[in-house]
């Protein structure tokens, strides 16, 4: 089965205002409330696709209870690990006068060693895990080495570990045998030790990072430009359809969900990446913290497949 891990979940709220004005009362539209956080978003997206997953996450206080309830209402299997602190709350404000979006992200509660130990045992004690997806930021109190240790243990147990995070945590997962990592261009720069990459340098840097890793694949998400898949056979770039973007919230998690859903079905990495791009693109046309609709993802996937000539090999091999 697919298991998602969210170490820093959130109760996501989004609303619209005409204009953000300092020191003024701004009348908001109705608030949309969703369970959020990287792995939780992946589970929600897998459910939208018709798949099943188990969402494992920390839950504390009233917000933690709300996150758990919202997921159960969507008929998503959950394993909430209780913590002393309160689950964080994030919010998004869309300014309708300018079409700008403002995202306010809280740090989250501090996690103690015993709580971290409990969630690790919870995950590794589950039977028949095929994919373990760890997505999102680390909360205070969680050392980056935790993901590295989890990736190493998962590999020993034959579990395909997918990491979508940033910084040292992503590097540790990559070095310790994660099956797949999904850095953004910014994260690729960090892994490559560079401040900026020209478009012509992306493939070379991605392959260099891959050679230093113990991964089977690296997928670089490149926003409206699509994504790049790097394996031992080389690097391939896949274009994305052009759409009118409403938001970028949840696009990366939607992409990961599309990828893992296809891999669970036995599809190739190339097909999985293309479908992941379709899901990520579909998420950008919805406002607020909503993810994508399956019909939109399938439509974009057909476009990507029909325009497969846009796929070009960046290099034959490493």
NORVEN-V823335 format. One line per field, one symbol per residue. ss: DSSP state (2 for helix, 1 for strand, 0 for the rest). Layout:
ss=???
This chain:
ss=011111000111111110000000000000011111022222222222000011111110222222222222200011111100000111111110000111110000000022222222222200000011111000000000222222222222000111110022222222200001100122222222000000222222222222200000111110222011111001111100000000000022222222222222000022222222222222200000000002222222222222022201111000
